[in-house]
Amino acid sequence: MTPASSPTSENRALRRLSSLVAGRLVIAIPYAWLLVLFLVPFFIVFKISLSETAIAMPPYSPAFSFIHGIAGLWAEVKKLGFDNYVWLTQDNLYLFSYLSSVKIAAISTLLTLVFGYPIAYGIARAPSTLRATLLMMVILPFWTSFLIRVYAWIGILKPEGLLNQLLLWLHVIHEPLIILNTSKAVYIGIVYSYLPFMVLPLYSTLEKMDHTLIEAAEDLGCTPVSAFWKITFRLSLPGIVAGCLLVFIPAVGEFVIPDLLGGSHTLMIGKTLWNEFFENRDWPVASAVAIILLLILVVPIVYFQQAQARAEEAGR
Amino acid sequence: MNGRKWSRFNIVSVTLGFAFLYLPIVLLVIYSFNASRLVTVWAGFSTKWYVALLTDTAMQNAAWVTLRVALISASVATVLGTMAAIALVRYTRFRGRLLFSAMIYAPLVMPDVIIGLSLLLLFVAVGLDRGFFTIVLAHITFSMCFVAVVVQSRLLTFDRSLEEAAMDLGAPPVKTFFLITLPIIMPAVVSGWMLAFTLSLDDLVVASFASGPGATTLPMKIYSQVRLGVTPEINAVCTILIAIVTTGVVIASIVNKRREVRRLRDEQAARRG
């Protein structure tokens, strides 16, 4: 210890140093993890989507390997091509899968909004003593397995299933409805599985709303319906956008629901990718399918991130 | 939203909503006690499908693998996710922060098939043998982002004056974190851990990509049986899983509520004293 530096100033310097190191580590460790296990894999997917299919393990001929030096690398780059992407445009299966995924996801997002809004609205208006319990009850199914919840619908929607048994018994219908293995079952499955993702953001915007605004509008002669559209609906738009993105983006790439409920006639891109990978064992084409799916979703994902960042700023 | 009565329309829509959410699960549980092999025909009460599970070693092995994967991945994901949340909330300016927050939020909505495929190709590229370990790595990667978001929301409402007081009194930052910050954000860290645990317990798609021939998780096992048809045994497995998760969540929320009540009482006492 030099006479110039008192123990406290040395302490302070040490503290600043430890704070700096701790701060760096807190950022660096999760950052490095996500770089290696989340970002880098996308580049590998892209790279493999450009390589040729081969009957081997792994079933592709490697694009870029550094064994042959720069000249070898250049030879490999020349071999790369967009053949797999050309292939995707030539086979209608892929185009139809993309279109039908986006369509099914969009319709089910809308349905989820229509069913979720009254629930969120009802919870937001519930007596404050009940609200926490109701909210907990919305979240609880989310904790139980996704696979199990989708599976539960098979027994209900089958031709000889519980729904048809009930409707036949009530004499509403005279022969069983065919719902399982059609796109109707997929809509039901998506709405059911993603409902909590819609209700929670809607609830959080509706709960914050100032009810006196509606009273003022009604006092000024607005009908309840137009007061709802002009005030409640408008003010809950951030919740609507967040809820719709939380449902739409994962629904486009959904695999379990179309696979278990949709049957072979319902095309969705998540299922096509899965089959390409596990059944045809065509990794390069599966990678190309994934890259195109990512391109379709990049706009909603970026929009979602910006909404999240804005919410984070607002919470600060 | 206050000031208006809970109208009949509100009550009906909430009730119908909950009926829709819970009826399928309730039916699944009821039919796991069905004596008939045909899942949709009721033939009396029986626990024989649960007894059958006792001898199903393949199912038990899968359950054991799943449990270990979930415990390890949830614990690592909680540490990494909490660090990420602190990085996001406390360090508003560092190089590459935009990319960092993008990498936190993107996995929340990214389709499972993309995450699974990309991780598999990474494991193959670096020559990692696929199995138990790769499933753990994959689960940590997506669940840490959910933990980060849960902990972040707690950190944002956090009163920093307590931390500042501790630092003024001479506590080094790391010590301040473990003595002051961590106990306060603990409920969020615990619910982050539980979320990561159930996400791991639940995952079929990413695990199918990331696992090799050696490791089969419970969802993979359930899925391969469901493809062969609905059977009462699967209903029984699902019922057990639902029971475990529901008990866990209910206990955790009661504990959390008690702690919250105690904290409020302590704060009031501190204000009076």
Interface residues (C-beta under 8 A of the other chain):
Chain A: N11 L14 R15 S18 S19 A22 G23 L25 V26 I27 I29 P30 Y31 W33 L34 L35 V36 L37 F38 L39 V40 P41 F42 I44 V45 I48 P58 F115 G116 P118 I119 Y121 G122 I123 A124 R125 A126 P127 S128 L134 M136 M137 V138 L140 P141 W143 T144 S145 F146 L147 I148 R149 Y151 A152 W153 I154 G155 I156 K158 E160 G161 L162 Q165 Y192 L195 P196 V199 L206 E207 K208 M209 D210 H211 T212 I214 E215 L245 L246 I249 P250 V252 G253 E254 F255 V256 L260 G270 L273 W274 F277 F278 W283 A286 S287 A290 L293 L294 L297 P300 I301 F304 Q305 Q308 A309 E312 G315 R316
Chain B: M1 N2 G3 R4 W6 S7 F9 N10 I11 S13 V14 G17 F18 F20 L21 Y22 P24 I25 L27 L28 Y31 V39 T40 L80 G81 M83 A84 I86 A87 L88 R90 Y91 F94 G96 L99 F100 S101 A102 M103 I104 Y105 A106 P107 V109 M110 P111 D112 V113 I114 L117 S118 L119 L121 L122 V124 A125 L137 A138 I140 T141 M144 C145 A148 Q152 S153 L156 T157 G170 P172 P173 V174 F177 M194 T198 L201 D202 L204 V205 S208 F209 P219 I222 Y223 V226 V230 I234 C238 L241 I242 V245 T246 V249 S253
